[in-house]
Amino acid sequence: MDALLTGKAKYSNIFNYPTLTWADIGAIGWLVDGAAIINQVMLQRASYGPYARAMIRICREESFHQRQGFEIMLTLCRGTAEQKAMAQDALNRWWWPSLMMFGPSDKDSPHSSDMAKWRVKRESNDDLRQKFIDRTVPQADFLGITMPDKDLKWNETTQHYEFGEINWDEFHQVISGHGPCNRERLNARIKAHEEGKWVRDAAAAYADKKRKKAA
């Protein structure tokens, strides 16, 4: 916790982008939680048992969030022209950050080889990202909205979607603490931690009192 609050620890890039409209709630559920599920389903078979078992419960919850997000997007896309435009705008802003959630390309990922060797990860960043794209593009087609990627196209030979270049400079800026909302989100965490000190103190005092009573 101290490492997070001082800015030393890094956390997911996706938590550093602003939410501007109600449609963002739908896009986050559909895309962000959808990307998380793809990563976490793999981790259910990780070599570290406690982590793997926790992922089973987490995936159930994430699945609910993903379905809820898609339903919000579907409702907007079947609504007025303004509502559909709002859904398209949210997709435009959240698509690329969602692709970055899987981490750097395999050739640039410093920990992937160790994670694979230790069997914590059983699929690579690029493979998981491709799986997410292949699943999500048809869903966007069903919604009637367009992916913000002029290079996106289906490859009949590989049976996968080809996609444009991800802005990795933006990714590294965000995870280094220089994203759109890094400072704002970190300040909110610090404020919550400071204002919650009385709860931690009370819990510690109660535990100490209980321990002394038992002795």
C-alpha angles and dihedrals in degrees: 000000000000090000091052095047094048092050094246095114120067123222134188115308091226094071091066100068125092125247108223107170142016088261088067088067089058094044092048092050093045100041108021097041089039090056091045091053092054090052095042097047087061090049091058084079095046119135093241104082102204091050093047093048092048090054091061091063093039093053091055090056094043090051090058091050092049093051091046091051093050090049090053090051091047092051091050093046091052092047131073125327088255092053092049090049089052090053091049091050091052091050090050092055100040102039100080097040087051091055089050090057090082091064133240123331112283092254091056100039109107097197104036096092093052092045089052093045091052090044092236088125120035098181130046127245092251094048092051092047091051091049090052093050093047090053098041104046093065088050090055089049089053090051090050096236129121130241111239093238120102090191095056112119141146117254111210092195098054095028089226136105117256113217142188130268116287116229098244091173088065090047093054092045091054098047089045090061101263102103127122095273106015096114094040094051094044092050089052090053092048092049092050091048093050094045090049094055092099090059092053091046092050092048091050092048092049092049090049092049091049091048092051091047091052091050 
